[in-house]
Amino acid sequence: MGFFKRARKANYEVLSAFDNYLPGFGGTAAMLGFFLVGLILGTIVEVILPSGMGVEYRQVICYPLMFIPAMIFARSESMRAAFFQKGYALDSSNFGKGPVLTVLLALVATIATGFLMDGVNSAILPPLPKFLEEIFKQLTGSNIIINLLAVSVMAPVFEEWLMRGIILRGLLNHSRKDSSRGYHPAVAIGTSALLFGVIHFNPWQALPAIAIGVLMGYVYYKTGSLKLTMGMHCLNNTLAVIMSQLPIKSLEEAQGWNDIFSAGAYAAISVVMAAVLVLAVWYIRRIPCGKNGNCNVIEAM
């Protein structure tokens, strides 16, 4: 069930509005349905916006609209559930004895996962289609301030709220009909990570998103910190924006890191990244989540 504090007071006044909603698989399906409604709403608004407006500006306006229906639904369900069950905060701070090292390793592990999954994409997927390549360039390669607002701020906040804060927290703490609480952590983390990949709508983003989603899900399970997973998500997306802005021809023409480094250098860096990832997961795994270090015990505030 992970480390999630009993909700008693607002943990971010806005986030605390959803503390009592703990969806199971049915509720998760409902959340995705409302997300699709939001996607349609955002698409309609994008169509009616002035044709001369750049893609990145459209993104800033339309992206938050995708999450509004799901947020309204989750808020109403949380208010209803508050009458008969206690909630669990979307954000906690169980960083163990070394909070700085925990955060640092989580961020470095994010970079390592992204690097390694770039190689996986290159190995099993065909080159990125031209139309997707053009869309990504428009989203990350023009006005850097607008790009950072959309990709590095909005995406981490809204997507982490949905995938980790609502769906993963819900699956870990959902009250089931047999009176048990929560699904197995591997099932909950795997489900949220898979859905995180699905909402990216293309395999070139989906595979890395699933891998990073597993990492962020495990970090959230152990720490309960939505702030930390938002930071990890922000770092991953910000690096993509920065790399797209660097005026280096080899980067512009490369499909992946293996096109930039020699075979030997790429293999060596991959080994280092894998070692860093293993070290980070090993350290985070040692963080006690509840009483007696048992992550299946939820501590009350």
Rosetta silent file (secondary structure, phi, psi, omega in degrees, C-alpha in Angstrom):
SEQUENCE: MGFFKRARKANYEVLSAFDNYLPGFGGTAAMLGFFLVGLILGTIVEVILPSGMGVEYRQVICYPLMFIPAMIFARSESMRAAFFQKGYALDSSNFGKGPVLTVLLALVATIATGFLMDGVNSAILPPLPKFLEEIFKQLTGSNIIINLLAVSVMAPVFEEWLMRGIILRGLLNHSRKDSSRGYHPAVAIGTSALLFGVIHFNPWQALPAIAIGVLMGYVYYKTGSLKLTMGMHCLNNTLAVIMSQLPIKSLEEAQGWNDIFSAGAYAAISVVMAAVLVLAVWYIRRIPCGKNGNCNVIEAM
SCORE:     score description
SCORE:     0.000 S_00000001
   1 L     0.000  -16.284  175.119    0.000    0.000    0.000 S_00000001
   2 L    81.048  179.610  179.557    3.001    2.248    0.250 S_00000001
   3 L   -95.933  104.536  177.270    3.677    5.165    2.506 S_00000001
   4 L  -135.851  119.771 -178.839    0.654    7.426    2.465 S_00000001
   5 L   -72.699  146.214  172.836   -0.232    9.594    5.447 S_00000001
   6 E   -58.035  137.196  179.894   -3.796    9.814    6.634 S_00000001
   7 L   -83.764  119.927  178.274   -5.344   12.958    5.224 S_00000001
   8 L  -128.268  -41.335  176.172   -6.331   15.321    7.996 S_00000001
   9 L  -125.939  162.430 -178.076   -5.220   18.721    6.803 S_00000001
  10 L   -58.997  134.292  177.266   -4.530   20.046    3.349 S_00000001
  11 L   -96.773  -23.548  165.927   -1.230   18.832    1.943 S_00000001
  12 L  -150.089   75.186 -163.224   -1.278   21.369   -0.886 S_00000001
  13 L    -6.755  -42.881 -179.421   -4.756   22.940   -0.436 S_00000001
  14 L   -72.227  -47.205 -178.030   -5.529   22.060   -4.062 S_00000001
  15 H   -64.064  -33.381 -176.000   -4.302   18.460   -3.877 S_00000001
  16 H   -65.179  -15.142  178.030   -6.130   17.784   -0.614 S_00000001
  17 H   -66.091  -15.264 -176.122   -9.441   18.118   -2.455 S_00000001
  18 H  -112.106    7.680 -172.691   -8.807   14.608   -3.862 S_00000001
  19 L   -58.124  -35.646 -172.339   -7.559   12.848   -0.709 S_00000001
  20 L   -88.788   -4.676  178.794  -10.630   10.696   -0.161 S_00000001
  21 L   -90.552  114.583 -177.549  -10.940    9.345   -3.697 S_00000001
  22 L  -125.990   77.851 -174.262   -9.217    5.959   -3.867 S_00000001
  23 L   -69.474  142.343  169.094  -10.240    4.392   -7.183 S_00000001
  24 L   -90.445 -151.294 -178.601   -9.853    0.701   -7.928 S_00000001
  25 H   -70.011  -34.760  176.992   -9.802   -0.657  -11.471 S_00000001
  26 H   -65.254  -45.394  178.424  -13.375    0.500  -12.112 S_00000001
  27 H   -65.165  -35.628  176.872  -12.607    4.004  -10.894 S_00000001
  28 H   -62.836  -42.206  176.922   -9.408    4.023  -12.934 S_00000001
  29 H   -61.753  -39.440  178.102  -11.416    3.197  -16.062 S_00000001
  30 H   -64.379  -41.729  178.470  -13.778    6.048  -15.213 S_00000001
  31 H   -61.099  -41.325  178.816  -10.861    8.452  -14.809 S_00000001
  32 H   -66.950  -35.339  176.501   -9.517    7.456  -18.218 S_00000001
  33 H   -62.437  -43.808  178.721  -12.983    7.951  -19.700 S_00000001
  34 H   -69.865  -29.937  174.424  -13.142   11.481  -18.355 S_00000001
  35 H   -64.105  -40.818  177.486   -9.596   12.049  -19.590 S_00000001
  36 H   -64.738  -37.267  174.558  -10.764   11.104  -23.102 S_00000001
  37 H   -60.303  -43.602  177.766  -13.647   13.559  -22.739 S_00000001
  38 H   -63.890  -37.663  177.848  -11.079   16.203  -21.855 S_00000001
  39 H   -61.700  -41.799  177.353   -8.966   15.193  -24.828 S_00000001
  40 H   -64.831  -42.447  178.320  -11.946   15.754  -27.120 S_00000001
  41 H   -60.579  -45.978  179.216  -12.632   19.091  -25.435 S_00000001
  42 H   -63.360  -38.074  179.024   -9.029   20.187  -25.893 S_00000001
  43 H   -64.936  -41.576  179.034   -9.063   19.107  -29.539 S_00000001
  44 H   -62.217  -45.209  179.445  -12.217   21.114  -30.225 S_00000001
  45 H   -63.691  -39.545  179.451  -10.717   24.220  -28.635 S_00000001
  46 H   -62.135  -37.388 -179.685   -7.497   23.721  -30.619 S_00000001
  47 H   -65.915  -37.228 -175.801   -9.484   23.574  -33.865 S_00000001
  48 H   -87.614   -7.462  175.955  -11.280   26.848  -33.181 S_00000001
  49 L   -68.489  154.915  180.000   -8.141   28.742  -32.116 S_00000001
  50 L   -52.587  135.062 -176.015   -6.670   31.141  -34.706 S_00000001
  51 L   -63.220  -24.787 -178.579   -4.859   29.201  -37.442 S_00000001
  52 L   -80.849   -5.738 -178.237   -1.790   31.436  -37.165 S_00000001
  53 L   -75.185  133.154 -178.704   -1.166   30.490  -33.550 S_00000001
  54 L   -64.872  157.860 -178.841    1.895   28.281  -33.093 S_00000001
  55 H   -59.025  -40.173 -176.754    1.617   24.693  -31.903 S_00000001
  56 H   -66.284  -34.261  177.678    3.374   25.463  -28.628 S_00000001
  57 H   -71.704  -37.866  176.032    0.886   28.243  -27.787 S_00000001
  58 H   -61.806  -39.189 -179.471   -2.028   25.968  -28.605 S_00000001
  59 H   -61.149  -44.184 -178.575   -0.501   23.375  -26.291 S_00000001
  60 H   -62.337  -36.969 -178.844   -0.376   25.774  -23.348 S_00000001
  61 H   -78.141  -45.084 -170.758   -4.053   26.638  -23.810 S_00000001
  62 H   -87.182  -28.318 -174.873   -5.457   23.219  -24.659 S_00000001
  63 L   -58.057  -48.628 -179.491   -3.331   20.864  -22.564 S_00000001
  64 H   -61.666  -27.590 -178.377   -4.889   21.695  -19.153 S_00000001
  65 H   -62.762  -27.488 -179.152   -8.369   21.240  -20.644 S_00000001
  66 H   -62.850  -26.153 -173.785   -7.685   17.519  -21.091 S_00000001
  67 H  -100.880  -11.049 -175.756   -7.601   17.040  -17.323 S_00000001
  68 H   -61.300  -48.776  178.743  -10.498   19.265  -16.227 S_00000001
  69 H   -58.683  -41.727  179.474  -13.298   16.662  -16.606 S_00000001
  70 H   -65.239  -37.107 -179.998  -11.230   14.056  -14.712 S_00000001
  71 H   -68.676  -40.072  177.937  -10.444   16.578  -11.976 S_00000001
  72 H   -63.404  -44.017  179.712  -14.107   17.527  -11.583 S_00000001
  73 H   -63.600  -47.909 -178.934  -15.082   13.855  -11.363 S_00000001
  74 H   -62.369  -37.818  178.714  -12.318   13.006   -8.861 S_00000001
  75 H   -64.502  -44.206 -179.415  -13.234   16.020   -6.741 S_00000001
  76 H   -67.173  -39.562  178.409  -16.909   15.051   -6.601 S_00000001
  77 H   -66.973  -36.006  178.312  -16.049   11.431   -5.779 S_00000001
  78 H   -66.155  -40.998  178.468  -13.673   12.565   -3.041 S_00000001
  79 H   -63.945  -40.540  179.244  -16.366   14.740   -1.467 S_00000001
  80 H   -67.130  -44.262 -177.390  -18.809   11.819   -1.533 S_00000001
  81 H   -68.215  -23.145 -177.539  -16.280    9.356   -0.126 S_00000001
  82 L   -63.086  -19.568 -179.293  -15.351   11.733    2.707 S_00000001
  83 L   -76.524  -22.159 -174.658  -18.623   10.859    4.458 S_00000001
  84 L  -132.009   -0.405  176.340  -17.730    7.205    4.966 S_00000001
  85 L  -149.818  151.018  175.387  -13.953    6.733    4.654 S_00000001
  86 L   -78.435  152.975  179.988  -10.718    8.446    5.610 S_00000001
  87 L  -102.786  174.672  177.135   -8.469    9.663    2.864 S_00000001
  88 E  -128.912  131.270 -174.150   -4.769    9.455    2.166 S_00000001
  89 L   -59.975  140.315  176.241   -2.707   12.481    1.205 S_00000001
  90 L   -68.425  -25.134 -177.027   -1.566   12.745   -2.396 S_00000001
  91 L  -131.736  125.253  175.352    1.771   14.053   -1.176 S_00000001
  92 L  -128.590 -175.673 -177.004    3.881   12.839    1.756 S_00000001
  93 L  -142.423   64.661  179.685    7.575   13.071    2.583 S_00000001
  94 L   -97.919   77.505 -174.883    8.972    9.695    3.555 S_00000001
  95 L   -94.669    3.609 -179.603   12.539   10.188    2.346 S_00000001
  96 L    76.076 -160.181 -176.730   14.250    8.040    4.975 S_00000001
  97 L   -80.148  -15.545 -179.444   17.360    9.140    6.836 S_00000001
  98 L  -126.315   74.230 -175.384   18.959   10.718    3.783 S_00000001
  99 H   -59.616  -38.889 -179.298   16.374   12.901    2.047 S_00000001
 100 H   -65.491  -44.116  179.905   18.909   14.747   -0.095 S_00000001
 101 H   -66.561  -37.682  178.116   20.502   11.523   -1.307 S_00000001
 102 H   -60.302  -48.076  179.918   17.063    9.990   -1.963 S_00000001
 103 H   -63.786  -45.337 -178.195   16.030   12.914   -4.146 S_00000001
 104 H   -60.977  -45.990 -179.051   19.387   13.034   -5.919 S_00000001
 105 H   -66.438  -36.236  177.496   19.368    9.307   -6.700 S_00000001
 106 H   -63.560  -40.203  179.709   15.766    9.454   -7.928 S_00000001
 107 H   -69.518  -43.780  179.182   16.676   12.256  -10.338 S_00000001
 108 H   -64.872  -38.351  177.823   19.836   10.539  -11.571 S_00000001
 109 H   -62.990  -32.699  177.038   17.889    7.281  -12.012 S_00000001
 110 H   -63.777  -45.074  177.921   15.436    9.174  -14.209 S_00000001
 111 H   -62.426  -44.258 -178.956   18.255   10.287  -16.497 S_00000001
 112 H   -62.231  -42.670 -179.970   19.682    6.752  -16.569 S_00000001
 113 H   -64.021  -42.667  178.493   16.314    5.214  -17.444 S_00000001
 114 H   -61.954  -41.542  179.504   15.761    7.703  -20.246 S_00000001
 115 H   -64.282  -46.831 -177.734   19.211    6.990  -21.689 S_00000001
 116 H   -66.360  -38.725 -179.469   18.777    3.223  -21.554 S_00000001
 117 H   -71.567  -23.712  174.160   15.267    3.319  -23.044 S_00000001
 118 H   -61.884  -39.517  177.408   16.576    5.422  -25.929 S_00000001
 119 H   -68.142  -37.996  177.819   18.692    2.418  -26.846 S_00000001
 120 H   -63.132  -44.898  177.752   15.710    0.079  -26.497 S_00000001
 121 H   -57.982  -46.119 -178.513   13.665    2.282  -28.831 S_00000001
 122 H   -63.113  -31.781 -176.298   16.465    2.333  -31.392 S_00000001
 123 H   -79.415  -34.235 -171.463   16.777   -1.443  -31.228 S_00000001
 124 H  -115.018  -12.255 -178.935   13.137   -2.466  -31.580 S_00000001
 125 L  -112.356  151.174  174.845   11.307    0.417  -33.251 S_00000001
 126 L   -70.338  168.602  177.630   11.637    1.836  -36.768 S_00000001
 127 L   -55.640  150.847  179.816   12.860    5.446  -37.185 S_00000001
 128 L   -59.724  128.546  178.398   10.506    8.133  -35.948 S_00000001
 129 L   -58.752  148.815 -176.453    7.990    9.040  -38.688 S_00000001
 130 H   -58.652  -39.356 -177.050    8.534   12.439  -40.269 S_00000001
 131 H   -67.709  -35.742  176.235    5.174   13.827  -39.167 S_00000001
 132 H   -71.193  -38.476  177.870    5.874   12.937  -35.506 S_00000001
 133 H   -60.359  -40.155  179.376    9.389   14.307  -35.779 S_00000001
 134 H   -67.847  -40.379  178.412    7.963   17.589  -37.045 S_00000001
 135 H   -63.037  -44.665 -179.913    5.404   17.742  -34.231 S_00000001
 136 H   -63.365  -37.308  177.736    8.078   17.127  -31.599 S_00000001
 137 H   -64.226  -40.188  179.223   10.259   19.833  -33.115 S_00000001
 138 H   -67.880  -34.204 -178.198    7.388   22.305  -32.951 S_00000001
 139 H   -78.312  -26.389 -174.359    6.647   21.348  -29.357 S_00000001
 140 H  -124.616   -0.748 -171.399   10.239   21.519  -28.125 S_00000001
 141 L  -120.386   12.745 -179.910   12.198   23.543  -30.626 S_00000001
 142 L  -113.925 -114.189 -178.685   10.708   27.040  -30.862 S_00000001
 143 L   -68.331  108.386 -172.147    9.915   29.477  -28.027 S_00000001
 144 H   -65.395  -33.333  179.975   11.823   27.904  -25.149 S_00000001
 145 H   -65.805  -46.974  178.730    9.856   29.711  -22.418 S_00000001
 146 H   -65.097  -40.308  178.748    6.523   28.520  -23.770 S_00000001
 147 H   -60.682  -45.674 -179.913    7.968   25.060  -24.362 S_00000001
 148 H   -64.476  -36.717  178.374    9.216   24.810  -20.787 S_00000001
 149 H   -62.416  -45.692 -177.452    5.853   25.972  -19.458 S_00000001
 150 H   -75.176  -49.681 -170.513    3.984   23.293  -21.404 S_00000001
 151 H   -85.471  -36.621 -173.065    6.453   20.396  -21.334 S_00000001
 152 H  -100.322  -13.144  179.448    8.347   20.943  -18.087 S_00000001
 153 H  -115.835  -60.153 -175.928    5.638   22.407  -15.846 S_00000001
 154 H   -63.240  -48.897 -177.215    2.163   21.526  -17.066 S_00000001
 155 H   -59.845  -49.906  178.073    2.891   17.953  -18.162 S_00000001
 156 H   -60.440  -40.992 -177.509    4.598   16.887  -14.903 S_00000001
 157 H   -66.450  -54.001 -175.108    1.960   18.513  -12.716 S_00000001
 158 H   -71.240  -42.920 -176.898   -1.149   17.238  -14.492 S_00000001
 159 H   -70.797  -37.391  177.205    0.157   13.815  -15.524 S_00000001
 160 H   -69.956  -36.703  174.397    1.643   13.048  -12.114 S_00000001
 161 H   -56.076  -46.826 -177.236   -1.586   14.133  -10.441 S_00000001
 162 H   -72.782  -54.041 -169.981   -3.502   11.643  -12.593 S_00000001
 163 H   -77.544  -42.055  179.510   -1.103    8.706  -12.882 S_00000001
 164 H   -97.948  -49.584 -174.768    0.584    8.642   -9.487 S_00000001
 165 H   -65.180  -40.290 -178.981   -1.545   10.884   -7.264 S_00000001
 166 H   -99.546  -59.311 -172.462   -4.937    9.468   -8.224 S_00000001
 167 H   -69.045  -53.491 -178.219   -4.545    6.146  -10.043 S_00000001
 168 H   -66.479  -45.645  178.125   -1.504    4.631   -8.296 S_00000001
 169 H   -59.935  -39.643  179.169   -2.455    5.938   -4.838 S_00000001
 170 H   -64.647  -48.097 -178.811   -5.972    4.658   -5.402 S_00000001
 171 H   -64.038  -33.083  179.611   -4.909    1.164   -6.468 S_00000001
 172 H   -73.637  -24.896 -172.809   -2.511    0.917   -3.520 S_00000001
 173 H  -123.625    4.596 -176.160   -5.150    1.955   -0.974 S_00000001
 174 L   -62.165  134.349  176.472   -8.501    0.986   -2.525 S_00000001
 175 E   -80.851  117.147 -175.342  -10.992   -0.711   -0.180 S_00000001
 176 L   -95.491  164.815 -175.225  -11.963   -4.008   -1.832 S_00000001
 177 L   -64.308  -26.631  179.369  -15.148   -6.060   -1.469 S_00000001
 178 L   -86.295   15.678  177.762  -13.356   -8.791    0.475 S_00000001
 179 L    74.139    0.421  174.433  -12.463   -6.161    3.114 S_00000001
 180 L   -80.390  164.589 -178.214   -8.797   -6.138    2.075 S_00000001
 181 E  -124.013  125.189  173.697   -7.135   -2.884    1.197 S_00000001
 182 L    82.312  154.673  174.088   -5.125   -2.173   -1.910 S_00000001
 183 L   -96.460  163.446  179.808   -3.741   -4.241   -4.766 S_00000001
 184 L   -55.388  137.190 -177.896   -0.266   -5.750   -4.849 S_00000001
 185 H   -52.203  -39.455 -179.518    2.300   -2.969   -5.382 S_00000001
 186 H   -63.748  -38.298  178.629    3.632   -4.614   -8.557 S_00000001
 187 H   -67.882  -45.417 -178.239    0.112   -4.698  -10.029 S_00000001
 188 H   -65.144  -47.176 -179.253   -0.623   -1.110   -9.027 S_00000001
 189 H   -65.700  -43.879  179.420    2.713    0.272  -10.235 S_00000001
 190 H   -62.986  -40.206  179.299    2.617   -1.731  -13.448 S_00000001
 191 H   -64.145  -47.867 -178.838   -0.931   -0.615  -14.222 S_00000001
 192 H   -64.542  -36.827  179.586   -0.208    3.073  -13.673 S_00000001
 193 H   -68.508  -41.577  179.025    2.997    2.835  -15.726 S_00000001
 194 H   -62.477  -43.579  178.979    1.236    1.081  -18.608 S_00000001
 195 H   -66.927  -33.907  176.089   -1.504    3.702  -18.658 S_00000001
 196 H   -61.057  -39.405  176.224    1.154    6.417  -18.511 S_00000001
 197 H   -68.558  -41.440 -177.063    2.597    4.978  -21.695 S_00000001
 198 H   -60.914  -40.679 -175.807   -0.803    4.643  -23.350 S_00000001
 199 L   -71.840   -3.892  173.964   -1.742    8.307  -22.898 S_00000001
 200 L   -87.061  -11.476  166.579    1.311    9.310  -24.952 S_00000001
 201 L    64.673   11.535  173.435   -0.454    7.752  -27.968 S_00000001
 202 L  -155.613  143.658 -174.027    2.645    6.579  -29.866 S_00000001
 203 H   -64.599  -27.565 -178.217    5.181    3.780  -29.213 S_00000001
 204 H   -66.356  -29.902  173.305    8.253    6.030  -29.545 S_00000001
 205 H   -95.989  -29.858 -173.210    7.158    7.895  -26.417 S_00000001
 206 H   -65.235  -44.469 -177.095    5.138    5.090  -24.832 S_00000001
 207 H   -62.386  -49.841  175.733    7.984    2.623  -24.212 S_00000001
 208 H   -62.448  -35.887  179.923   10.228    5.123  -22.365 S_00000001
 209 H   -63.573  -38.837  178.355    7.152    6.468  -20.554 S_00000001
 210 H   -64.135  -46.360 -179.466    6.294    2.980  -19.281 S_00000001
 211 H   -62.905  -47.462  179.266    9.857    2.405  -18.027 S_00000001
 212 H   -68.652  -31.858  176.569   10.098    5.811  -16.366 S_00000001
 213 H   -63.891  -37.700  175.245    6.537    5.323  -15.096 S_00000001
 214 H   -63.357  -44.480  178.898    7.626    2.144  -13.315 S_00000001
 215 H   -62.428  -49.261 -179.503   10.521    4.025  -11.728 S_00000001
 216 H   -65.368  -36.187  177.582    8.382    6.980  -10.666 S_00000001
 217 H   -63.786  -40.602  179.007    5.668    4.621   -9.452 S_00000001
 218 H   -67.385  -41.252  177.272    8.145    2.751   -7.256 S_00000001
 219 H   -61.472  -41.788  179.446    9.537    6.011   -5.886 S_00000001
 220 H   -66.750  -40.331  178.066    5.992    7.178   -5.120 S_00000001
 221 H   -59.852  -41.003 -176.919    5.161    3.847   -3.487 S_00000001
 222 H   -81.262  -36.098 -173.363    8.186    4.099   -1.191 S_00000001
 223 H  -105.097  -25.111 -174.155    8.149    7.823   -0.413 S_00000001
 224 L    70.864    9.543 -172.740    4.556    8.935   -0.980 S_00000001
 225 L   -95.508  107.086  174.626    6.047   12.104   -2.478 S_00000001
 226 H   -73.998  -28.650  176.552    4.187   13.497   -5.462 S_00000001
 227 H   -59.704  -41.150 -177.103    6.560   16.473   -5.380 S_00000001
 228 H   -69.374  -43.625  179.714    9.461   14.131   -6.084 S_00000001
 229 H   -67.883  -32.588  173.816    7.801   12.341   -9.010 S_00000001
 230 H   -63.247  -40.154  178.462    6.810   15.715  -10.453 S_00000001
 231 H   -65.223  -41.313  177.016   10.459   16.725  -10.178 S_00000001
 232 H   -62.470  -44.416  179.026   11.609   13.532  -11.894 S_00000001
 233 H   -63.293  -43.256  179.162    9.077   14.059  -14.667 S_00000001
 234 H   -61.057  -44.220 -179.701   10.108   17.703  -15.005 S_00000001
 235 H   -61.394  -46.712 -179.280   13.789   16.751  -15.290 S_00000001
 236 H   -59.263  -46.247 -178.085   13.123   14.172  -17.991 S_00000001
 237 H   -71.546  -37.053 -179.108   11.030   16.582  -20.071 S_00000001
 238 H   -65.277  -39.189  177.354   13.331   19.555  -19.528 S_00000001
 239 H   -60.405  -38.326  178.442   16.324   17.611  -20.822 S_00000001
 240 H   -63.854  -41.183  179.066   14.354   16.871  -24.010 S_00000001
 241 H   -65.780  -45.776 -178.078   13.620   20.582  -24.489 S_00000001
 242 H   -63.268  -43.974  179.682   17.216   21.611  -23.828 S_00000001
 243 H   -61.598  -35.345 -179.926   18.627   18.978  -26.180 S_00000001
 244 H   -71.439  -21.282 -177.022   16.275   20.159  -28.916 S_00000001
 245 H   -91.881  -14.660 -177.599   17.507   23.738  -28.467 S_00000001
 246 L   -70.712  127.824 -177.962   21.238   23.029  -28.684 S_00000001
 247 L   -80.925   58.060 -179.691   22.641   24.235  -32.026 S_00000001
 248 L  -116.530  118.638 -173.614   24.642   21.057  -32.606 S_00000001
 249 H   -59.876  -38.910 -178.508   24.159   19.431  -35.996 S_00000001
 250 H   -62.614  -32.804  177.883   24.965   15.933  -34.767 S_00000001
 251 H   -73.174  -38.885 -178.841   22.140   16.219  -32.214 S_00000001
 252 H   -65.078  -34.015 -176.368   19.671   17.531  -34.769 S_00000001
 253 H   -92.059  -12.668 -175.134   20.321   14.626  -37.129 S_00000001
 254 L   -77.419  141.597  173.593   20.549   11.860  -34.519 S_00000001
 255 L   -89.749  -21.888 -179.358   17.691    9.415  -33.934 S_00000001
 256 L  -165.473  177.045 -178.396   19.194    8.334  -30.627 S_00000001
 257 H   -63.569  -28.577  179.911   22.260    8.426  -28.392 S_00000001
 258 H   -68.037  -16.167  175.258   23.789    5.539  -30.319 S_00000001
 259 H   -84.620  -12.783 -176.665   24.004    7.868  -33.342 S_00000001
 260 L   -98.236  -41.677 -178.259   26.043   10.368  -31.327 S_00000001
 261 L   -98.539  156.708  172.338   28.561    8.141  -29.542 S_00000001
 262 L   -66.728  163.303 -177.981   30.821    5.463  -30.959 S_00000001
 263 H   -58.004  -42.500 -179.775   29.725    1.872  -30.319 S_00000001
 264 H   -65.890  -45.511 -179.651   32.315    1.436  -27.563 S_00000001
 265 H   -64.924  -40.699 -179.490   31.510    4.705  -25.818 S_00000001
 266 H   -63.758  -42.439  179.262   27.775    4.056  -26.046 S_00000001
 267 H   -63.809  -42.271 -179.213   28.185    0.581  -24.519 S_00000001
 268 H   -64.468  -44.568  179.721   30.364    1.923  -21.703 S_00000001
 269 H   -64.260  -38.777  178.915   27.925    4.724  -20.876 S_00000001
 270 H   -61.570  -40.325  178.254   25.035    2.245  -20.933 S_00000001
 271 H   -63.601  -43.466  178.531   26.806    0.043  -18.399 S_00000001
 272 H   -62.962  -44.259 -179.999   27.388    3.041  -16.125 S_00000001
 273 H   -62.832  -41.266  178.392   23.766    4.143  -16.468 S_00000001
 274 H   -63.256  -40.772  178.929   22.517    0.652  -15.658 S_00000001
 275 H   -64.659  -41.714  178.189   24.743    0.542  -12.567 S_00000001
 276 H   -62.390  -42.291  179.721   23.480    3.934  -11.424 S_00000001
 277 H   -62.971  -45.303  178.953   19.882    2.799  -11.885 S_00000001
 278 H   -62.055  -43.266  178.533   20.452   -0.374   -9.879 S_00000001
 279 H   -60.835  -44.459 -178.285   22.162    1.596   -7.108 S_00000001
 280 H   -63.702  -45.216  179.816   19.317    4.120   -6.946 S_00000001
 281 H   -65.177  -40.580  177.850   16.622    1.438   -6.787 S_00000001
 282 H   -59.695  -44.036 -178.660   18.601   -0.481   -4.155 S_00000001
 283 H   -67.570  -46.397 -178.394   18.901    2.628   -1.976 S_00000001
 284 H   -65.609  -33.402  178.414   15.264    3.673   -2.368 S_00000001
 285 H   -60.919  -28.619 -176.989   14.169    0.089   -1.656 S_00000001
 286 L   -81.176   -4.743  179.041   15.769    0.373    1.791 S_00000001
 287 L   -73.397  121.911  177.467   13.558    3.289    2.818 S_00000001
 288 L   -69.702  135.670 -175.806   11.081    2.045    5.455 S_00000001
 289 L   -98.510  -19.790 -177.484    7.518    2.869    4.427 S_00000001
 290 L  -159.745 -152.866 -178.474    5.644    2.247    7.627 S_00000001
 291 H   -62.313  133.369  179.247    5.741    0.530   10.975 S_00000001
 292 H    57.817   24.800  178.554    8.683   -1.817   11.328 S_00000001
 293 H    73.273   12.350 -178.908    9.712   -0.969    7.781 S_00000001
 294 L   -89.582  114.780 -177.747    6.679   -2.767    6.336 S_00000001
 295 L   -72.514   -4.509  177.141    5.384   -0.975    3.237 S_00000001
 296 L   -94.086    7.187  176.754    2.019   -2.702    3.630 S_00000001
 297 L  -111.071  128.439 -178.343    1.264   -0.761    6.789 S_00000001
 298 L   -99.791  125.912 -179.352   -0.222    2.709    6.452 S_00000001
 299 L   -87.870  135.672  176.714    0.657    5.186    9.152 S_00000001
 300 L   -83.534  150.942  178.338   -1.964    7.590   10.387 S_00000001
 301 L   -73.868    0.000    0.000   -1.133   11.251   10.777 S_00000001
